[in-house]
Each structure stands twice: as structure tokens, then as C-alpha cells.
Amino acid sequence: MDNSINCTTPNENKFELKRKIGIWSCIGLLAGTMVGSGIFVSPAGVMQSVDGNVGLTLCLWTACGFLSLLAALCYAELGAKISESGADFAYHRIAYGKPVGFLYAWTSILVVRSTGNAATAYTFGLYLTGPFYQGDCAPPAVVVKLSAAILLLVITILNSYSVKASAQFQNVFTVAKFIAMAIIILGGFISLGKGNPVGQSNFSDAFDSDNIYGITFAQISLGFYQGLFSYDGWNNLNYVAEEVKESHRNIPRGIIIAVPLVTGFYIMVNVAYLAVLTPTEIMNSQAVAISFADRVLGRFAWIIPLCVCLSTSGSLNGSYLSGGRMPFVAARAGQWPSIFEMVHVHLYTPIPSLILNTTVSLLFLIPGDFDTLLAAFSFTAWTFYGMSAVAVIVLRYRRKDLESPYKVPIIIPIIVTMMSIFLVVGPIVESPSVIYLYALIFIMSGLLVYYPLVHKQCSIPGSASITMFTQLISNSAPTDWESKFD
């Protein structure tokens, strides 16, 4: 039974999300979400995985960009074929069935997105408050967390107010990120051109044979893991497919432009780091860009902390603009409480869904111990990515009625699937931990929720009253939506 209040009548225009995201905003959303704090703060993980080998480090960054592009091309076909928001949730539900779609939503909403948002906001708080505490005096945790909480609330308000304003905000900060990377690249290349001995030493023997033969298969997988974390976000455009103008064209175009662009900048930024810092300095640095700025920019080194703040703000906004739709799309598909399928009747934004994301993120921010959760659940990301790559093949043969104006060569989803298996198994083999078992138990526990509340459609006492009250105070209503693909 639907407990919501519908504000439309049969004679009114269809009440649904509006397509306000054009091609430039598509590129800005993808590039702006991919470029977070990772490239500025800690590329050390990739270098550590290959024992400081310069050549293999640059090869890994290139390979991570190439793999991200291949995976994104799979999503381009899925997004052009299935024009529903929600990305993996929609693709898994249609390809494998509703229980699998629910497990993705369960994991994404309650842990993966929320811990990622909390970690991004916390990084913002560290770099915002750090300059106010001189020397070895670190900013108090309460100050950092308060700054992070304020950013979460500001991003929530922005995304609740206007999709267009959020997309414009994303475009501006995406430009700022690329300017920051350009400053690093320019400084590094100038230093290299002047004959910096560190850079000359690094590149003269990039593939040093002393350590290259001792690198293991599992180490390479961990290197991919570290690098791909910095590229993550290449599929975010698919989460807002229903709000993209001409989505069947602009989603593939946005992906084909944004992912190679970010890859090129990432490689050049790493070359710039290596132009002035030794592998040992990079591996021992918690914030490589800060170490680079102290060495190259001198009294203008403050530009980099500022850029990290801008970068994390834009990355968090991109996450909200895309992942903030997950409770909304799950709810309207009947797999999440109905209050979260509501959209503001004038602003056309999923306010209850955004509030849920912020609430869970704030809960993870309070203890601040989200690093363990991120490590435990990050391996699930490539599990779902691999399943989406397989879905490309499944839908081609099982749902021939779904035509797509864009198709990838069949070898691409096969490669992405094989690499997903490699990335999921590698870290577990290298560092087996009971935390992976706990993560698996949590994911599968979603079935205990799915069976009574979704499959049997049992209602929680009082949920109807809560839904109607929340709907009234948020001035929201359910959209006119019916899946064309189930």
C-alpha cells in the first residue's frame, strides 16, 4: 500500500526529475568527482606497492587510467541502453533480479557511500584547519570534525536547492582542480628542465633491475587498488542518467572525454612529483603535494592546501549529485522505504534521499574510525563493477529488446571482468583479514531485510504516519515513474 500523498492529477504535466545536465556538466561531474584528494595527498601507496620503482609506478598510473576507461565504456553502453538513474542498482536489478539490486543498494547506502563521504569531508577539515595550528600542533579532532560536518551540511543544502546550481558548482571547482594540477605540472617540468639532479636520477634508471624482479603478483594488485582509488568516480554520470540531456549521447561522450583527460593529468602530475622528490620521500610522505609545494613553491606553498580543500569540496559535491540519488531510485523501485522516493514539488530534488545520505555520513564522522570500514568494503566496489561488466554481455543475449545507440566491443567487458576478479582476490590473498569476512556477512545480511520488507512487503508499524509527516514538512511528492525495463 502506498502511504504517500501524490500532488499530481491526471490532467497535470508528468511529475518527474528534470533533464538539466548538459555535456559540459557531464564532463565536470565525472572529472570533478574523479579528482578528489587522492592525487594531491597520497600517491605513495602506488609507489610502495612496486618497491619504489619509478617506471612501474608510472606504468601503473597509466594502466589504472586505461582500466577505468574500459570499465567506463561498459557503463556507457549500459547507460545508453537503460536510461534510469541509479547505475549499478538499475543494471543489477534488470540483469540479475531484484534481490541482487537490493544488496547493492543496501551496501552502497549504509556503508560505502557514507564512509567515503565522511572520509572526504574529514580530509577537507584537516586541510582547512591545519594552517591555523603552527608547528607540530595538530588541529583538535573536534575542530576537524566540526568543519567536516559543516561542509556536509552545505553540500546537502546546495544539492537540495538546485540540480543546476550543484552542476555549476561542480564545473567551477573542476576547473580549480585542473588549475591546481597544472601548477604542479608546470613547477615539476620547469624544475626538470633546469636539470634538477633528483629528477634526472629518477628518470635515468626508471626501471631499476635491483628491485623490479622481487615484485610479486599480489603487490601489483595492491598497486592497482591504490591507483584506482584515485580514479574512482568514472561511473557517477550513470547515477543521474534521468537528469542528463540526451543521455544516450552525452553519457558516452562525457566518459570518452573526461576519463582520458584525468588520466593524462594524473600521469603528468606524478612525473612532476618525481622531478623533485625521491621515491623514498614520496613513499614516506602522507601528503605528497604538500612535500612538493614546500620544495618548489616556497612562500606560495599555501596554494596546495587551498587546492585540496577545493578538490575535496568538489569531489563531495559530485558524490552527492550522483550517489544522493541511490535511496531515491531504490525507493521508487519498491526496495527502500517509500519516503525516500519523494522529490520536492518545486525544486525537483530528492531531499529526503539527500538527508539520509548526510545523516549516515555524520554518524560515521562522529567516531572518525572509517578507515577500517573503507578498507573492508572498498574491495566490494570492483565486485559490483565486474558484475556490471558481465551485465553488458547478459543483457545483449537475454534482453535483445533493449537497443543501444552505443556498443562496446565484446572483448572490453571480458577484460574488465577478468581484472575485477584479479583486483578482488589479490588484496585478500596478500593481506588476509577477518574484516573481509565481516564485510561479506554484512552484505549478505541484506537478504534478511529484503525477504520480509521487500519480497513479502511487510510494513513497519508507524511507517505510514512517519512517511506522511516527513512528506508534508519537506513539501515533497512521489514522481510519476514506472520502469520500462523490468
C-alpha positions in Angstrom: 0.0 0.0 0.0 1.3 3.4 -1.0 1.4 5.7 2.2 2.4 8.8 0.3 0.5 11.8 -0.8 0.6 12.4 -4.6 0.4 16.1 -5.6 -0.4 15.5 -9.2 -3.6 14.8 -11.1 -4.1 13.0 -14.4 -4.5 16.4 -16.1 -1.3 17.8 -14.9 2.1 17.5 -16.6 4.1 14.5 -15.6 5.9 15.0 -12.3 9.5 13.7 -12.6 13.1 14.6 -12.4 14.1 17.3 -15.0 16.9 16.9 -17.5 19.2 19.9 -16.6 22.7 18.4 -17.0 24.3 19.2 -20.4 27.5 17.9 -21.9 29.9 20.3 -20.1 28.3 19.5 -16.8 28.6 15.8 -17.6 32.4 16.3 -18.1 32.6 18.4 -15.0 30.7 15.9 -12.9 32.9 13.0 -14.0 36.3 14.8 -13.9 35.4 16.7 -10.7 34.4 13.6 -8.8 37.3 11.5 -10.0 39.9 14.2 -9.0 39.5 14.2 -5.2 42.1 14.4 -2.5 44.0 11.3 -3.7 46.2 12.7 -6.4 47.2 15.7 -4.1 47.5 13.8 -0.8 48.9 10.3 -1.1 50.1 8.7 -4.3 52.6 6.9 -2.0 50.6 3.7 -2.0 51.2 3.0 -5.7 54.9 3.5 -5.4 55.1 1.4 -2.2 53.4 -1.5 -4.0 56.3 -1.6 -6.5 59.1 -1.1 -4.0 59.8 2.5 -5.2 60.3 1.6 -8.9 59.7 4.8 -10.9 59.0 3.2 -14.2 56.5 0.7 -12.8 54.8 3.4 -10.8 54.1 5.4 -14.0 53.0 2.3 -15.8 50.6 1.5 -13.0 49.1 5.0 -13.1 48.7 4.6 -16.9 47.2 1.1 -16.6 44.7 2.3 -13.9 43.5 5.1 -16.2 43.2 2.6 -19.1 41.2 0.1 -17.0 39.0 2.9 -15.7 38.3 3.9 -19.3 37.4 0.3 -20.3 35.1 -0.1 -17.3 33.5 3.3 -18.0 32.9 2.3 -21.6 30.9 -0.7 -20.3 28.8 1.8 -18.3 28.4 4.0 -21.3 26.6 1.1 -23.1 24.6 0.3 -20.1 23.7 4.0 -19.6 22.7 4.4 -23.2 20.6 1.2 -23.1 19.0 1.7 -19.7 18.2 5.3 -19.2 17.4 5.0 -15.5 19.2 6.7 -12.7 20.9 4.5 -10.1 23.7 3.0 -12.2 24.6 -0.4 -10.8 21.4 -0.7 -8.8 19.3 -0.5 -12.1 21.7 -2.7 -14.1 21.9 -5.5 -11.5 18.2 -5.4 -10.8 17.4 -5.8 -14.5 20.2 -8.2 -15.4 20.2 -10.5 -12.3 17.0 -9.8 -10.4 15.6 -7.7 -7.6 17.5 -9.3 -4.7 20.9 -8.6 -6.3 19.9 -5.0 -6.9 18.8 -4.6 -3.3 22.1 -5.9 -2.0 23.9 -3.3 -4.0 21.7 -0.5 -2.6 21.9 -1.9 0.9 25.7 -1.9 0.8 26.1 1.4 -1.0 23.7 3.5 1.0 24.5 2.3 4.5 28.3 1.9 4.3 30.3 2.5 1.1 29.0 6.0 0.1 28.6 7.2 3.6 32.1 6.3 4.8 33.5 7.7 1.6 31.7 11.0 2.2 32.8 11.1 5.8 36.4 10.4 4.8 36.3 13.1 2.1 34.8 15.7 4.5 37.3 14.8 7.2 40.2 15.4 4.7 38.7 18.8 4.0 38.5 19.6 7.7 42.2 18.6 8.2 43.4 20.9 5.4 41.1 23.8 6.3 42.1 23.9 10.0 45.7 22.8 9.7 47.2 26.2 8.8 45.7 27.7 12.0 47.8 25.4 14.1 51.5 26.0 13.7 54.5 23.7 14.1 53.8 20.1 15.4 50.5 21.1 16.9 47.8 19.2 15.1 44.2 20.6 15.0 41.9 19.1 17.6 39.7 16.3 16.3 36.5 18.2 17.4 37.5 21.2 15.2 38.3 19.0 12.2 35.0 17.1 12.6 33.0 20.3 13.0 34.5 21.7 9.8 33.7 18.4 8.1 30.1 18.4 9.3 29.6 22.0 8.2 30.8 21.0 4.7 28.4 18.0 4.6 25.5 20.3 5.5 26.4 23.0 3.0 26.7 20.4 0.2 23.3 18.9 1.2 21.6 22.3 1.1 23.2 23.1 -2.3 22.0 19.8 -3.8 18.6 20.1 -2.2 18.1 23.6 -3.6 19.0 23.0 -7.3 20.4 20.4 -9.5 21.6 23.1 -12.0 23.3 25.1 -9.2 25.1 21.9 -8.0 26.2 21.1 -11.5 27.5 24.7 -12.0 29.3 24.4 -8.6 30.9 21.2 -9.9 32.1 22.9 -13.1 33.7 25.7 -11.2 35.6 23.5 -8.8 36.6 21.1 -11.6 38.3 24.0 -13.3 40.0 24.9 -10.0 41.3 21.3 -9.6 42.8 21.2 -13.0 44.4 24.6 -12.4 46.0 23.2 -9.3 47.3 20.1 -11.1 48.6 22.4 -13.9 50.6 24.4 -11.3 52.2 21.2 -10.0 52.9 20.0 -13.5 54.4 23.4 -14.6 56.6 23.6 -11.4 57.8 20.0 -11.9 58.6 20.3 -15.6 60.4 23.6 -15.0 62.5 22.0 -12.3 63.2 19.1 -14.5 64.2 21.4 -17.4 66.6 23.2 -15.1 68.4 19.9 -14.6 67.2 19.0 -11.1 69.5 16.1 -10.0 66.7 14.3 -8.2 64.6 14.2 -11.3 67.5 13.2 -13.6 68.3 10.4 -11.2 64.7 9.2 -11.0 64.2 9.0 -14.8 67.7 7.9 -15.9 67.1 4.5 -14.4 63.4 4.3 -14.2 63.2 0.5 -14.4 65.9 -0.3 -11.9 66.5 -4.0 -12.1 67.7 -4.2 -8.4 64.1 -4.3 -7.1 61.9 -5.0 -10.2 62.3 -8.8 -10.1 61.2 -9.1 -6.4 57.8 -7.6 -7.0 55.0 -10.1 -6.6 51.7 -10.7 -8.4 49.8 -9.7 -5.2 51.9 -6.4 -4.9 50.8 -5.4 -8.4 47.1 -6.0 -7.5 47.5 -3.8 -4.4 49.2 -1.1 -6.6 46.1 -1.2 -8.9 43.9 -1.0 -5.9 45.7 2.2 -4.7 45.7 3.8 -8.1 42.1 3.0 -9.0 41.0 4.6 -5.7 42.2 8.0 -7.1 40.3 7.3 -10.4 37.1 6.3 -8.7 34.0 8.2 -9.8 34.2 7.4 -13.5 30.7 5.8 -13.3 29.0 8.7 -11.4 27.3 10.1 -14.5 25.2 6.9 -14.7 23.6 7.6 -11.3 21.9 10.7 -12.7 21.0 9.4 -16.2 17.4 10.7 -16.0 18.7 14.2 -15.4 21.2 14.3 -18.3 20.1 15.9 -21.5 20.2 13.4 -24.4 21.6 10.8 -22.1 22.1 8.2 -24.8 24.6 10.6 -26.4 26.0 12.7 -23.6 26.9 9.8 -21.2 29.2 8.1 -23.7 30.6 11.5 -24.8 31.2 12.6 -21.2 33.0 9.4 -20.4 35.2 9.4 -23.5 36.3 13.0 -22.8 36.6 13.0 -19.0 38.4 9.8 -18.3 41.4 10.2 -20.7 41.6 13.8 -19.7 42.0 12.9 -16.0 44.4 10.1 -16.9 46.7 12.4 -18.8 46.8 14.9 -15.9 47.4 12.2 -13.3 50.4 10.9 -15.2 51.9 14.3 -15.7 51.3 15.2 -12.0 53.2 12.0 -11.0 56.1 12.9 -13.4 56.2 16.4 -11.7 56.4 14.8 -8.3 59.3 12.6 -9.4 61.0 15.6 -10.9 61.8 17.0 -7.4 61.2 14.2 -4.9 63.0 10.9 -4.5 60.9 7.6 -4.3 61.8 7.3 -0.6 60.5 10.9 0.1 57.3 10.1 -1.8 56.7 6.8 0.0 57.3 8.4 3.4 55.0 11.4 2.7 51.4 11.5 3.9 50.7 14.4 1.6 53.0 14.3 -1.5 51.6 17.5 -2.9 52.5 19.4 0.3 56.0 18.0 0.2 56.2 19.1 -3.4 54.9 22.6 -2.7 57.4 23.1 0.2 60.2 22.1 -2.2 59.1 24.1 -5.3 56.6 26.8 -4.4 58.3 28.3 -1.4 56.2 31.0 0.2 53.3 30.2 -2.1 53.1 26.6 -0.8 49.8 27.5 0.9 48.2 27.2 -2.6 48.2 23.4 -2.3 46.3 23.1 1.0 43.8 25.5 -0.5 43.5 23.4 -3.6 43.0 20.2 -1.5 40.1 22.0 0.2 38.6 23.0 -3.2 39.2 19.5 -4.5 37.6 17.7 -1.7 34.6 20.1 -1.7 34.1 19.4 -5.4 34.5 15.7 -5.0 32.0 15.5 -2.2 29.5 17.6 -4.2 29.9 15.2 -7.2 29.3 12.2 -4.8 26.1 13.9 -3.6 25.0 14.8 -7.1 25.3 11.2 -8.1 25.1 8.9 -5.0 22.5 11.1 -3.4 20.0 9.5 -5.8 20.6 6.0 -4.6 18.0 5.9 -1.9 15.6 7.7 -4.2 15.9 5.2 -7.1 15.8 2.2 -4.7 12.6 3.5 -3.0 10.7 4.2 -6.2 11.5 0.6 -7.3 9.8 -0.6 -4.1 13.1 -1.7 -2.5 13.6 1.1 0.1 11.1 3.0 2.4 8.7 5.0 0.3 9.6 8.3 1.9 12.8 8.3 0.0 11.2 8.3 -3.4 9.9 11.8 -2.7 11.0 14.8 -4.8 10.4 18.5 -3.8 7.4 19.7 -5.8 9.1 22.9 -7.0 12.8 22.2 -6.9 12.7 18.7 -8.3 15.4 17.4 -6.0 15.2 14.2 -3.8 15.5 16.0 -0.5 14.7 13.0 1.8 17.3 10.9 0.0 19.9 13.6 0.4 19.1 14.0 4.1 19.5 10.2 4.6 22.9 10.3 3.0 24.0 13.2 5.2 22.7 11.6 8.4 24.5 8.3 7.9 27.7 10.2 6.9 27.5 12.3 10.0 27.1 9.1 12.1 30.3 7.7 10.7 32.0 11.1 11.1 31.4 11.2 14.9 33.8 8.3 15.9 36.0 9.1 12.9 37.0 5.4 12.6 36.0 5.0 9.0 39.4 3.9 7.6 38.8 0.3 8.6 35.4 0.3 7.1 36.7 1.8 3.9 39.4 -0.8 3.7 36.9 -3.6 4.4 34.3 -2.5 1.9 36.4 -1.0 -0.9 37.0 -4.4 -2.4 33.3 -4.8 -2.9 33.4 -1.9 -5.4 35.2 -3.9 -8.0 33.0 -6.9 -7.3 30.0 -4.8 -8.3 31.9 -3.2 -11.2 32.7 -6.7 -12.5 29.1 -7.7 -12.2 28.1 -4.7 -14.3 30.6 -5.6 -16.9 29.1 -9.1 -17.1 25.7 -7.4 -17.3 26.7 -5.9 -20.6 27.0 -9.4 -22.0 24.0 -10.8 -20.2 21.7 -8.0 -21.4 22.9 -8.4 -25.0 21.7 -12.0 -25.1 18.8 -12.1 -22.6 17.3 -8.7 -23.4 17.6 -8.2 -27.1 14.6 -5.9 -26.9 16.9 -3.3 -25.3 18.6 -1.4 -28.1 21.6 0.8 -27.6 22.9 3.6 -29.8 26.4 2.8 -28.3 28.0 -0.6 -28.0 31.5 -1.6 -26.9 33.5 -4.4 -28.4 32.6 -7.6 -26.5 36.3 -8.0 -25.5 36.1 -4.9 -23.3 33.6 -6.3 -20.7 35.5 -9.6 -20.7 38.8 -7.7 -19.8 37.0 -5.7 -17.2 35.5 -8.8 -15.6 38.9 -10.6 -15.5 40.6 -7.5 -14.0 37.8 -7.3 -11.4 38.4 -10.8 -10.3 42.1 -10.0 -10.1 41.5 -6.9 -8.0 39.1 -8.6 -5.6 41.2 -11.7 -5.0 44.7 -10.0 -4.9 44.3 -7.9 -1.8 42.6 -10.7 0.1 45.5 -13.1 -0.8 48.2 -10.5 0.1 46.6 -9.4 3.4 44.0 -11.9 4.6 41.9 -10.5 7.3 38.7 -11.3 9.2 37.4 -7.9 8.3 36.7 -9.1 4.8 34.5 -11.8 6.3 32.6 -9.3 8.4 32.0 -7.2 5.2 30.7 -10.2 3.4 28.4 -11.1 6.3 27.0 -7.5 6.3 26.4 -7.6 2.6 24.5 -10.9 2.7 22.6 -9.9 5.8 20.7 -7.6 3.5 18.7 -10.6 2.4 17.3 -10.9 5.9 15.9 -7.4 5.4 14.9 -8.0 1.8 12.7 -11.1 2.3 10.2 -9.7 4.9 10.2 -6.0 3.9 10.5 -6.1 0.1 9.6 -9.6 -1.1 6.8 -10.1 1.5 6.0 -6.4 1.6 5.6 -6.4 5.4 5.2 -2.9 6.8 6.9 -1.5 9.9 4.4 -0.2 12.5 4.1 3.6 12.3 5.9 3.9 9.0 2.8 5.3 7.2 2.5 8.2 9.7 6.2 8.9 9.5 6.1 8.9 5.7 3.2 11.3 5.5 4.6 13.7 8.2 8.0 13.8 6.5 6.4 14.3 3.1 4.4 17.3 4.4 7.3 19.1 6.1 9.7 18.5 3.1 7.0 19.6 0.6 7.7 16.5 -1.5 5.8 14.0 -3.5 6.5 10.8 -5.4 7.4 11.0 -9.0 5.3 9.6 -11.9 7.6 6.7 -12.7 7.3 3.2 -14.0 10.3 1.2 -15.1 10.4 0.4 -18.8 12.9 -2.4 -18.4 11.8 -4.8 -15.6 
